[in-house]
Protein backbone atom coordinates (compact mmCIF):
# COMPACT_ATOMS: atom_id res chain seq x y z
CA UNK A 1 0.00 0.00 0.00
CA UNK A 2 1.27 3.49 -0.71
CA UNK A 3 2.61 5.73 2.05
CA UNK A 4 0.55 8.58 0.58
CA UNK A 5 -2.77 7.53 2.10
CA UNK A 6 -4.54 10.43 3.81
CA UNK A 7 -4.38 10.41 7.61
CA UNK A 8 -8.16 10.05 7.77
CA UNK A 9 -7.97 6.77 5.79
CA UNK A 10 -5.14 5.44 7.97
CA UNK A 11 -7.05 6.37 11.14
CA UNK A 12 -10.15 4.60 9.82
CA UNK A 13 -8.11 1.46 9.13
CA UNK A 14 -6.56 1.58 12.61
CA UNK A 15 -9.97 2.00 14.23
CA UNK A 16 -11.45 -0.84 12.17
CA UNK A 17 -8.56 -3.16 13.04
CA UNK A 18 -8.88 -2.43 16.76
CA UNK A 19 -12.63 -2.97 16.68
CA UNK A 20 -12.49 -6.16 14.62
CA UNK A 21 -9.62 -7.76 16.54
CA UNK A 22 -11.39 -7.77 19.88
CA UNK A 23 -7.99 -7.92 21.55
CA UNK A 24 -5.02 -5.60 22.02
CA UNK A 25 -2.96 -5.13 18.86
CA UNK A 26 0.73 -4.34 18.61
CA UNK A 27 2.08 -1.38 16.69
CA UNK A 28 3.28 -3.85 14.05
CA UNK A 29 -0.24 -5.32 13.79
CA UNK A 30 -1.62 -1.82 13.26
CA UNK A 31 1.06 -0.99 10.70
CA UNK A 32 0.05 -4.05 8.67
CA UNK A 33 -3.66 -3.28 9.01
CA UNK A 34 -3.16 0.34 7.96
CA UNK A 35 -0.80 -0.56 5.15
CA UNK A 36 1.99 1.77 6.22
CA UNK A 37 5.57 1.30 7.42
CA UNK A 38 5.86 4.23 9.81
CA UNK A 39 5.66 3.51 13.54
CA UNK A 40 5.79 7.25 14.21
CA UNK A 41 2.70 7.87 12.07
CA UNK A 42 0.77 5.03 13.75
CA UNK A 43 1.61 6.39 17.21
CA UNK A 44 0.66 9.94 16.15
CA UNK A 45 -2.69 8.80 14.76
CA UNK A 46 -3.37 6.56 17.78
CA UNK A 47 -2.82 9.54 20.07
CA UNK A 48 -5.28 11.56 17.96
CA UNK A 49 -7.84 8.74 18.18
CA UNK A 50 -7.40 8.57 21.95
CA UNK A 51 -8.11 12.32 22.23
CA UNK A 52 -11.44 11.97 20.34
N, CA, C and O atoms as a Maestro MAE file, in Angstrom:
{
 s_m_m2io_version
 :::
 2.0.0
}

f_m_ct {
 s_m_title
 :::
 protein
 m_atom[208] {
  # First column is atom index #
  i_m_mmod_type
  r_m_x_coord
  r_m_y_coord
  r_m_z_coord
  i_m_residue_number
  s_m_chain_name
  s_m_pdb_residue_name
  s_m_pdb_atom_name
  i_m_atomic_number
  :::
  1 25 0.842 -1.178 0.000 1 A "UNK " " N  " 7
  2 3 0.000 0.000 0.000 1 A "UNK " " CA " 6
  3 2 0.890 1.245 0.000 1 A "UNK " " C  " 6
  4 15 1.977 1.230 0.576 1 A "UNK " " O  " 8
  5 25 0.443 2.290 -0.627 2 A "UNK " " N  " 7
  6 3 1.272 3.492 -0.708 2 A "UNK " " CA " 6
  7 2 1.329 4.240 0.616 2 A "UNK " " C  " 6
  8 15 0.382 4.211 1.403 2 A "UNK " " O  " 8
  9 25 2.451 4.909 0.850 3 A "UNK " " N  " 7
  10 3 2.607 5.728 2.047 3 A "UNK " " CA " 6
  11 2 1.751 6.986 1.957 3 A "UNK " " C  " 6
  12 15 1.563 7.664 2.967 3 A "UNK " " O  " 8
  13 25 1.233 7.315 0.791 4 A "UNK " " N  " 7
  14 3 0.554 8.584 0.582 4 A "UNK " " CA " 6
  15 2 -0.934 8.557 0.933 4 A "UNK " " C  " 6
  16 15 -1.674 9.455 0.531 4 A "UNK " " O  " 8
  17 25 -1.379 7.556 1.666 5 A "UNK " " N  " 7
  18 3 -2.773 7.533 2.099 5 A "UNK " " CA " 6
  19 2 -3.035 8.727 3.009 5 A "UNK " " C  " 6
  20 15 -2.173 9.103 3.804 5 A "UNK " " O  " 8
  21 25 -4.223 9.326 2.899 6 A "UNK " " N  " 7
  22 3 -4.541 10.427 3.815 6 A "UNK " " CA " 6
  23 2 -4.646 9.916 5.255 6 A "UNK " " C  " 6
  24 15 -5.010 8.765 5.497 6 A "UNK " " O  " 8
  25 25 -4.321 10.790 6.192 7 A "UNK " " N  " 7
  26 3 -4.377 10.413 7.608 7 A "UNK " " CA " 6
  27 2 -5.762 9.903 8.001 7 A "UNK " " C  " 6
  28 15 -5.880 8.994 8.823 7 A "UNK " " O  " 8
  29 25 -6.801 10.483 7.421 8 A "UNK " " N  " 7
  30 3 -8.159 10.045 7.766 8 A "UNK " " CA " 6
  31 2 -8.389 8.586 7.369 8 A "UNK " " C  " 6
  32 15 -9.066 7.851 8.087 8 A "UNK " " O  " 8
  33 25 -7.837 8.165 6.244 9 A "UNK " " N  " 7
  34 3 -7.965 6.770 5.795 9 A "UNK " " CA " 6
  35 2 -7.170 5.842 6.709 9 A "UNK " " C  " 6
  36 15 -7.646 4.765 7.068 9 A "UNK " " O  " 8
  37 25 -5.971 6.252 7.082 10 A "UNK " " N  " 7
  38 3 -5.138 5.436 7.968 10 A "UNK " " CA " 6
  39 2 -5.814 5.298 9.330 10 A "UNK " " C  " 6
  40 15 -5.851 4.208 9.902 10 A "UNK " " O  " 8
  41 25 -6.348 6.404 9.847 11 A "UNK " " N  " 7
  42 3 -7.053 6.367 11.135 11 A "UNK " " CA " 6
  43 2 -8.249 5.434 11.074 11 A "UNK " " C  " 6
  44 15 -8.499 4.681 12.015 11 A "UNK " " O  " 8
  45 25 -8.988 5.476 9.977 12 A "UNK " " N  " 7
  46 3 -10.148 4.598 9.821 12 A "UNK " " CA " 6
  47 2 -9.719 3.139 9.811 12 A "UNK " " C  " 6
  48 15 -10.398 2.290 10.390 12 A "UNK " " O  " 8
  49 25 -8.611 2.841 9.168 13 A "UNK " " N  " 7
  50 3 -8.108 1.463 9.131 13 A "UNK " " CA " 6
  51 2 -7.645 1.009 10.510 13 A "UNK " " C  " 6
  52 15 -7.867 -0.138 10.896 13 A "UNK " " O  " 8
  53 25 -7.002 1.906 11.252 14 A "UNK " " N  " 7
  54 3 -6.558 1.582 12.612 14 A "UNK " " CA " 6
  55 2 -7.773 1.281 13.487 14 A "UNK " " C  " 6
  56 15 -7.812 0.275 14.196 14 A "UNK " " O  " 8
  57 25 -8.761 2.171 13.422 15 A "UNK " " N  " 7
  58 3 -9.967 1.998 14.225 15 A "UNK " " CA " 6
  59 2 -10.679 0.689 13.881 15 A "UNK " " C  " 6
  60 15 -11.122 -0.033 14.775 15 A "UNK " " O  " 8
  61 25 -10.787 0.390 12.610 16 A "UNK " " N  " 7
  62 3 -11.447 -0.843 12.172 16 A "UNK " " CA " 6
  63 2 -10.693 -2.078 12.664 16 A "UNK " " C  " 6
  64 15 -11.304 -3.053 13.102 16 A "UNK " " O  " 8
  65 25 -9.375 -2.027 12.590 17 A "UNK " " N  " 7
  66 3 -8.562 -3.165 13.043 17 A "UNK " " CA " 6
  67 2 -8.738 -3.391 14.540 17 A "UNK " " C  " 6
  68 15 -8.892 -4.527 14.987 17 A "UNK " " O  " 8
  69 25 -8.715 -2.312 15.307 18 A "UNK " " N  " 7
  70 3 -8.880 -2.432 16.758 18 A "UNK " " CA " 6
  71 2 -10.259 -2.985 17.104 18 A "UNK " " C  " 6
  72 15 -10.389 -3.833 17.987 18 A "UNK " " O  " 8
  73 25 -11.266 -2.515 16.420 19 A "UNK " " N  " 7
  74 3 -12.634 -2.972 16.677 19 A "UNK " " CA " 6
  75 2 -12.801 -4.440 16.298 19 A "UNK " " C  " 6
  76 15 -13.369 -5.225 17.057 19 A "UNK " " O  " 8
  77 25 -12.307 -4.799 15.132 20 A "UNK " " N  " 7
  78 3 -12.494 -6.158 14.616 20 A "UNK " " CA " 6
  79 2 -11.681 -7.196 15.384 20 A "UNK " " C  " 6
  80 15 -12.109 -8.341 15.526 20 A "UNK " " O  " 8
  81 25 -10.513 -6.798 15.879 21 A "UNK " " N  " 7
  82 3 -9.624 -7.758 16.538 21 A "UNK " " CA " 6
  83 2 -10.201 -8.254 17.856 21 A "UNK " " C  " 6
  84 15 -10.058 -9.428 18.197 21 A "UNK " " O  " 8
  85 25 -10.847 -7.374 18.590 22 A "UNK " " N  " 7
  86 3 -11.387 -7.771 19.880 22 A "UNK " " CA " 6
  87 2 -10.325 -8.112 20.908 22 A "UNK " " C  " 6
  88 15 -10.608 -8.750 21.922 22 A "UNK " " O  " 8
  89 25 -9.113 -7.687 20.641 23 A "UNK " " N  " 7
  90 3 -7.988 -7.918 21.554 23 A "UNK " " CA " 6
  91 2 -6.979 -6.796 21.328 23 A "UNK " " C  " 6
  92 15 -7.046 -6.105 20.312 23 A "UNK " " O  " 8
  93 25 -6.057 -6.607 22.247 24 A "UNK " " N  " 7
  94 3 -5.018 -5.598 22.021 24 A "UNK " " CA " 6
  95 2 -4.173 -5.949 20.794 24 A "UNK " " C  " 6
  96 15 -3.860 -7.115 20.557 24 A "UNK " " O  " 8
  97 25 -3.814 -4.941 20.033 25 A "UNK " " N  " 7
  98 3 -2.957 -5.128 18.865 25 A "UNK " " CA " 6
  99 2 -1.636 -4.416 19.082 25 A "UNK " " C  " 6
  100 15 -1.577 -3.378 19.743 25 A "UNK " " O  " 8
  101 25 -0.586 -4.977 18.526 26 A "UNK " " N  " 7
  102 3 0.728 -4.338 18.605 26 A "UNK " " CA " 6
  103 2 0.817 -3.242 17.551 26 A "UNK " " C  " 6
  104 15 -0.004 -3.165 16.637 26 A "UNK " " O  " 8
  105 25 1.824 -2.403 17.698 27 A "UNK " " N  " 7
  106 3 2.082 -1.377 16.689 27 A "UNK " " CA " 6
  107 2 2.309 -2.045 15.331 27 A "UNK " " C  " 6
  108 15 1.823 -1.557 14.311 27 A "UNK " " O  " 8
  109 25 3.038 -3.148 15.317 28 A "UNK " " N  " 7
  110 3 3.282 -3.852 14.053 28 A "UNK " " CA " 6
  111 2 1.985 -4.376 13.448 28 A "UNK " " C  " 6
  112 15 1.806 -4.323 12.231 28 A "UNK " " O  " 8
  113 25 1.075 -4.881 14.285 29 A "UNK " " N  " 7
  114 3 -0.236 -5.318 13.790 29 A "UNK " " CA " 6
  115 2 -0.963 -4.147 13.125 29 A "UNK " " C  " 6
  116 15 -1.536 -4.287 12.045 29 A "UNK " " O  " 8
  117 25 -0.927 -2.996 13.790 30 A "UNK " " N  " 7
  118 3 -1.620 -1.820 13.262 30 A "UNK " " CA " 6
  119 2 -0.962 -1.301 11.989 30 A "UNK " " C  " 6
  120 15 -1.643 -0.819 11.084 30 A "UNK " " O  " 8
  121 25 0.359 -1.401 11.921 31 A "UNK " " N  " 7
  122 3 1.056 -0.990 10.698 31 A "UNK " " CA " 6
  123 2 0.603 -1.849 9.522 31 A "UNK " " C  " 6
  124 15 0.344 -1.334 8.435 31 A "UNK " " O  " 8
  125 25 0.509 -3.149 9.742 32 A "UNK " " N  " 7
  126 3 0.047 -4.052 8.675 32 A "UNK " " CA " 6
  127 2 -1.396 -3.739 8.287 32 A "UNK " " C  " 6
  128 15 -1.724 -3.672 7.102 32 A "UNK " " O  " 8
  129 25 -2.249 -3.549 9.282 33 A "UNK " " N  " 7
  130 3 -3.663 -3.277 9.011 33 A "UNK " " CA " 6
  131 2 -3.854 -1.960 8.260 33 A "UNK " " C  " 6
  132 15 -4.721 -1.850 7.393 33 A "UNK " " O  " 8
  133 25 -3.042 -0.970 8.601 34 A "UNK " " N  " 7
  134 3 -3.161 0.343 7.965 34 A "UNK " " CA " 6
  135 2 -2.431 0.406 6.634 34 A "UNK " " C  " 6
  136 15 -2.678 1.300 5.824 34 A "UNK " " O  " 8
  137 25 -1.534 -0.540 6.408 35 A "UNK " " N  " 7
  138 3 -0.797 -0.562 5.152 35 A "UNK " " CA " 6
  139 2 0.305 0.466 5.066 35 A "UNK " " C  " 6
  140 15 0.639 0.942 3.980 35 A "UNK " " O  " 8
  141 25 0.880 0.816 6.227 36 A "UNK " " N  " 7
  142 3 1.993 1.771 6.223 36 A "UNK " " CA " 6
  143 2 3.174 1.187 6.990 36 A "UNK " " C  " 6
  144 15 3.034 0.219 7.738 36 A "UNK " " O  " 8
  145 25 4.338 1.796 6.789 37 A "UNK " " N  " 7
  146 3 5.567 1.302 7.418 37 A "UNK " " CA " 6
  147 2 6.153 2.277 8.432 37 A "UNK " " C  " 6
  148 15 7.330 2.175 8.778 37 A "UNK " " O  " 8
  149 25 5.357 3.210 8.904 38 A "UNK " " N  " 7
  150 3 5.861 4.234 9.810 38 A "UNK " " CA " 6
  151 2 5.268 4.062 11.208 38 A "UNK " " C  " 6
  152 15 4.083 4.310 11.431 38 A "UNK " " O  " 8
  153 25 6.118 3.634 12.144 39 A "UNK " " N  " 7
  154 3 5.661 3.512 13.536 39 A "UNK " " CA " 6
  155 2 5.281 4.877 14.088 39 A "UNK " " C  " 6
  156 15 4.311 5.007 14.835 39 A "UNK " " O  " 8
  157 25 6.053 5.895 13.715 40 A "UNK " " N  " 7
  158 3 5.787 7.247 14.205 40 A "UNK " " CA " 6
  159 2 4.391 7.717 13.794 40 A "UNK " " C  " 6
  160 15 3.673 8.314 14.596 40 A "UNK " " O  " 8
  161 25 4.012 7.449 12.551 41 A "UNK " " N  " 7
  162 3 2.696 7.873 12.067 41 A "UNK " " CA " 6
  163 2 1.593 7.117 12.799 41 A "UNK " " C  " 6
  164 15 0.579 7.710 13.166 41 A "UNK " " O  " 8
  165 25 1.774 5.823 13.014 42 A "UNK " " N  " 7
  166 3 0.774 5.034 13.746 42 A "UNK " " CA " 6
  167 2 0.593 5.596 15.154 42 A "UNK " " C  " 6
  168 15 -0.536 5.785 15.605 42 A "UNK " " O  " 8
  169 25 1.684 5.860 15.843 43 A "UNK " " N  " 7
  170 3 1.610 6.394 17.208 43 A "UNK " " CA " 6
  171 2 0.925 7.758 17.204 43 A "UNK " " C  " 6
  172 15 0.084 8.030 18.061 43 A "UNK " " O  " 8
  173 25 1.275 8.612 16.253 44 A "UNK " " N  " 7
  174 3 0.661 9.942 16.149 44 A "UNK " " CA " 6
  175 2 -0.848 9.816 15.958 44 A "UNK " " C  " 6
  176 15 -1.623 10.488 16.639 44 A "UNK " " O  " 8
  177 25 -1.260 8.956 15.034 45 A "UNK " " N  " 7
  178 3 -2.686 8.805 14.759 45 A "UNK " " CA " 6
  179 2 -3.421 8.111 15.905 45 A "UNK " " C  " 6
  180 15 -4.583 8.422 16.168 45 A "UNK " " O  " 8
  181 25 -2.762 7.179 16.586 46 A "UNK " " N  " 7
  182 3 -3.365 6.559 17.777 46 A "UNK " " CA " 6
  183 2 -3.622 7.607 18.853 46 A "UNK " " C  " 6
  184 15 -4.686 7.622 19.472 46 A "UNK " " O  " 8
  185 25 -2.650 8.476 19.072 47 A "UNK " " N  " 7
  186 3 -2.822 9.540 20.066 47 A "UNK " " CA " 6
  187 2 -3.984 10.451 19.695 47 A "UNK " " C  " 6
  188 15 -4.731 10.890 20.570 47 A "UNK " " O  " 8
  189 25 -4.145 10.742 18.403 48 A "UNK " " N  " 7
  190 3 -5.277 11.559 17.961 48 A "UNK " " CA " 6
  191 2 -6.599 10.833 18.196 48 A "UNK " " C  " 6
  192 15 -7.581 11.447 18.612 48 A "UNK " " O  " 8
  193 25 -6.626 9.523 17.929 49 A "UNK " " N  " 7
  194 3 -7.844 8.744 18.178 49 A "UNK " " CA " 6
  195 2 -8.193 8.715 19.662 49 A "UNK " " C  " 6
  196 15 -9.364 8.799 20.032 49 A "UNK " " O  " 8
  197 25 -7.179 8.597 20.505 50 A "UNK " " N  " 7
  198 3 -7.399 8.571 21.953 50 A "UNK " " CA " 6
  199 2 -8.024 9.882 22.419 50 A "UNK " " C  " 6
  200 15 -8.882 9.880 23.303 50 A "UNK " " O  " 8
  201 25 -7.602 10.998 21.833 51 A "UNK " " N  " 7
  202 3 -8.111 12.316 22.227 51 A "UNK " " CA " 6
  203 2 -9.559 12.542 21.809 51 A "UNK " " C  " 6
  204 15 -10.234 13.402 22.376 51 A "UNK " " O  " 8
  205 25 -10.049 11.785 20.826 52 A "UNK " " N  " 7
  206 3 -11.436 11.971 20.341 52 A "UNK " " CA " 6
  207 2 -12.450 11.520 21.357 52 A "UNK " " C  " 6
  208 15 -13.653 11.607 21.109 52 A "UNK " " O  " 8
  :::
 }
 m_bond[207] {
  # First column is bond index #
  i_m_from
  i_m_to
  i_m_order
  :::
  1 1 2 1
  2 2 3 1
  3 3 4 2
  4 3 5 1
  5 5 6 1
  6 6 7 1
  7 7 8 2
  8 7 9 1
  9 9 10 1
  10 10 11 1
  11 11 12 2
  12 11 13 1
  13 13 14 1
  14 14 15 1
  15 15 16 2
  16 15 17 1
  17 17 18 1
  18 18 19 1
  19 19 20 2
  20 19 21 1
  21 21 22 1
  22 22 23 1
  23 23 24 2
  24 23 25 1
  25 25 26 1
  26 26 27 1
  27 27 28 2
  28 27 29 1
  29 29 30 1
  30 30 31 1
  31 31 32 2
  32 31 33 1
  33 33 34 1
  34 34 35 1
  35 35 36 2
  36 35 37 1
  37 37 38 1
  38 38 39 1
  39 39 40 2
  40 39 41 1
  41 41 42 1
  42 42 43 1
  43 43 44 2
  44 43 45 1
  45 45 46 1
  46 46 47 1
  47 47 48 2
  48 47 49 1
  49 49 50 1
  50 50 51 1
  51 51 52 2
  52 51 53 1
  53 53 54 1
  54 54 55 1
  55 55 56 2
  56 55 57 1
  57 57 58 1
  58 58 59 1
  59 59 60 2
  60 59 61 1
  61 61 62 1
  62 62 63 1
  63 63 64 2
  64 63 65 1
  65 65 66 1
  66 66 67 1
  67 67 68 2
  68 67 69 1
  69 69 70 1
  70 70 71 1
  71 71 72 2
  72 71 73 1
  73 73 74 1
  74 74 75 1
  75 75 76 2
  76 75 77 1
  77 77 78 1
  78 78 79 1
  79 79 80 2
  80 79 81 1
  81 81 82 1
  82 82 83 1
  83 83 84 2
  84 83 85 1
  85 85 86 1
  86 86 87 1
  87 87 88 2
  88 87 89 1
  89 89 90 1
  90 90 91 1
  91 91 92 2
  92 91 93 1
  93 93 94 1
  94 94 95 1
  95 95 96 2
  96 95 97 1
  97 97 98 1
  98 98 99 1
  99 99 100 2
  100 99 101 1
  101 101 102 1
  102 102 103 1
  103 103 104 2
  104 103 105 1
  105 105 106 1
  106 106 107 1
  107 107 108 2
  108 107 109 1
  109 109 110 1
  110 110 111 1
  111 111 112 2
  112 111 113 1
  113 113 114 1
  114 114 115 1
  115 115 116 2
  116 115 117 1
  117 117 118 1
  118 118 119 1
  119 119 120 2
  120 119 121 1
  121 121 122 1
  122 122 123 1
  123 123 124 2
  124 123 125 1
  125 125 126 1
  126 126 127 1
  127 127 128 2
  128 127 129 1
  129 129 130 1
  130 130 131 1
  131 131 132 2
  132 131 133 1
  133 133 134 1
  134 134 135 1
  135 135 136 2
  136 135 137 1
  137 137 138 1
  138 138 139 1
  139 139 140 2
  140 139 141 1
  141 141 142 1
  142 142 143 1
  143 143 144 2
  144 143 145 1
  145 145 146 1
  146 146 147 1
  147 147 148 2
  148 147 149 1
  149 149 150 1
  150 150 151 1
  151 151 152 2
  152 151 153 1
  153 153 154 1
  154 154 155 1
  155 155 156 2
  156 155 157 1
  157 157 158 1
  158 158 159 1
  159 159 160 2
  160 159 161 1
  161 161 162 1
  162 162 163 1
  163 163 164 2
  164 163 165 1
  165 165 166 1
  166 166 167 1
  167 167 168 2
  168 167 169 1
  169 169 170 1
  170 170 171 1
  171 171 172 2
  172 171 173 1
  173 173 174 1
  174 174 175 1
  175 175 176 2
  176 175 177 1
  177 177 178 1
  178 178 179 1
  179 179 180 2
  180 179 181 1
  181 181 182 1
  182 182 183 1
  183 183 184 2
  184 183 185 1
  185 185 186 1
  186 186 187 1
  187 187 188 2
  188 187 189 1
  189 189 190 1
  190 190 191 1
  191 191 192 2
  192 191 193 1
  193 193 194 1
  194 194 195 1
  195 195 196 2
  196 195 197 1
  197 197 198 1
  198 198 199 1
  199 199 200 2
  200 199 201 1
  201 201 202 1
  202 202 203 1
  203 203 204 2
  204 203 205 1
  205 205 206 1
  206 206 207 1
  207 207 208 2
  :::
 }
}
